[in-house]
Amino acid sequence: MARKKLETLTEQMYYVLLSLRAERHGYGVMQDISGLTGGRVSVGAGTLYALLERFEGDGLIRRTRTEEKRKYYRLTPEGERALFAEYERICRQASDMERVMKEEAP
């Protein structure tokens, strides 16, 4: 069964959008994600630039400026909604896990 368009985000997608709550260029996004996650999550250049193109086409981010060869991006209101929808989905999953663990506790 095909996944609906951006119904859920991959971990890398989530962190790219999270990083773009502030204006950043591609390499800055990669650095921010590594810092946010303590190196646990990394996004390669090819993946990142494909996501930036997709997100820009979907209206989740917009290019804010270009300086030298660096393109800067920032989350749009639609991107903010997608990010928070994913956050809420993750919280529901964590809540389900906590409930199951409590029910199984002796």
C-alpha positions as CSV (number, residue, x, y, z in Angstrom):
1,M,0.0,0.0,0.0
2,A,1.5,3.4,-1.0
3,R,2.1,5.9,1.7
4,K,0.0,9.1,1.4
5,K,2.0,12.1,0.5
6,L,3.8,13.2,3.7
7,E,1.3,11.6,6.0
8,T,4.3,10.6,8.0
9,L,7.9,11.8,7.8
10,T,11.0,9.8,8.0
11,E,13.4,10.7,10.8
12,Q,15.6,12.5,8.3
13,M,12.7,14.5,6.9
14,Y,11.6,15.4,10.4
15,Y,15.0,16.8,11.4
16,V,15.4,18.7,8.1
17,L,12.1,20.5,8.8
18,L,13.0,21.0,12.5
19,S,16.3,22.5,11.5
20,L,14.6,24.9,9.1
21,R,12.6,26.6,11.8
22,A,15.6,29.0,11.5
23,E,17.0,30.1,8.2
24,R,19.9,27.9,7.1
25,H,21.8,26.8,4.0
26,G,22.2,23.1,3.2
27,Y,25.5,22.5,5.0
28,G,24.2,24.4,8.0
29,V,21.2,22.1,8.1
30,M,23.5,19.0,8.1
31,Q,25.5,20.5,10.9
32,D,22.4,21.5,12.9
33,I,20.9,18.0,12.7
34,S,24.2,16.4,13.8
35,G,24.3,18.8,16.8
36,L,20.6,18.4,17.7
37,T,20.9,14.6,17.7
38,G,24.4,14.3,19.1
39,G,25.5,12.7,15.9
40,R,22.8,10.0,16.1
41,V,21.1,11.2,12.9
42,S,23.0,12.3,9.8
43,V,21.7,13.4,6.4
44,G,24.0,12.9,3.5
45,A,24.3,15.7,0.9
46,G,22.4,13.8,-1.8
47,T,19.5,13.0,0.5
48,L,19.5,16.5,1.9
49,Y,19.4,18.3,-1.5
50,A,16.7,15.9,-2.8
51,L,14.6,16.7,0.4
52,L,15.1,20.4,0.0
53,E,13.9,20.3,-3.6
54,R,10.9,18.1,-2.7
55,F,10.0,20.3,0.4
56,E,10.3,23.5,-1.7
57,G,8.1,22.0,-4.4
58,D,5.6,20.9,-1.8
59,G,5.5,24.4,-0.2
60,L,6.9,23.2,3.1
61,I,10.0,25.4,2.8
62,R,10.9,28.4,0.8
63,R,14.3,29.7,-0.4
64,T,14.9,33.0,1.4
65,R,18.1,34.1,-0.4
66,T,21.2,33.0,-2.2
67,E,24.6,34.2,-1.1
68,E,27.6,33.2,-3.2
69,K,26.7,29.6,-4.0
70,R,24.7,29.0,-0.9
71,K,20.9,28.8,-1.0
72,Y,19.2,29.6,2.3
73,Y,15.8,28.1,3.3
74,R,13.2,28.5,6.0
75,L,10.1,26.6,7.0
76,T,6.7,28.0,5.7
77,P,3.5,27.9,7.7
78,E,2.6,24.7,5.9
79,G,5.9,23.2,6.8
80,E,5.4,24.2,10.4
81,R,2.0,22.4,10.4
82,A,3.6,19.3,8.9
83,L,6.4,19.3,11.5
84,F,4.0,19.7,14.4
85,A,1.6,17.0,13.0
86,E,4.6,14.6,13.0
87,Y,5.6,15.7,16.5
88,E,2.0,14.9,17.7
89,R,2.1,11.5,16.0
90,I,5.4,10.6,17.6
91,C,4.0,11.7,21.0
92,R,0.9,9.5,20.6
93,Q,3.2,6.6,19.8
94,A,5.3,7.2,22.9
95,S,2.1,7.5,25.0
96,D,0.9,4.2,23.6
97,M,4.2,2.6,24.6
98,E,4.1,4.0,28.1
99,R,0.6,2.8,28.6
100,V,1.5,-0.8,27.4
101,M,4.6,-0.8,29.6
102,K,2.6,0.2,32.7
103,E,0.0,-2.5,32.0
104,E,2.7,-5.1,31.8
105,A,4.4,-4.0,34.9
106,P,4.1,-6.4,37.9
